[in-house]
Amino acid sequence: MITSVAPGTSGFAATRIESKETMNSRQLDIFDDSRDTVLCNDVVVTLERRDTVSAGAAWAAFAEEFPDHESLAPLSVLVEALEQRVAAPFQDHESLHDARGALCDVIQSQR
């Protein structure tokens, strides 16, 4: 195992770096082996910002690289709901209730 200390650091701030050659070849690297998580999180962030264009683009990038990922279907429902969002508020509580019920039905059918 090769270890080194990051230049200009000492004590707790010192960083131990292991050579990749000495690491177990079966050990996962969270940055190299979790691209699906990164892309999924990109979709979630755009949904949270209610950014319709970016959400669709992030979902498409995720789907292109991981077409069989289990999160694609539920995320597509949310992206589509965002795309169908209307600028006008609901007229009454019943309209909101109906829209919510329809969305819940779609989400449940994806399970």
Steps between C-alpha positions, in 0.01 A plus 500: 500500500635838403406786725583864481413825667345778299750785462462781749285298744567340832317326779129445444510686169760260363354276235589138459502400136506137397636403162226359274736220401504369856126529561288190479372480142150419631478814713250753368593860447199716581589745225582249228233243580194708583437701185139384513458665840654823375268511197195410711586779743534742207139426406382542859676836539337636184161376617548674834583824315191445279722546196300327227759521223791385715294221657417356159862526387633344822247217475597436135871485591423258784282283274765492228771368730281279721193397296401223744542694825212452742470873569431601140127425497415686823720793399334517159162537671633793701666661197177465299299646789737796508465544124121496528500751782263783433573859587146569618408388852231240553149642502394319814592226743317238295709578191818465703373175651421358154840596359678352799300178470583467132872545572485249785335247266781542248766462769332189643476341155881533468564271798 
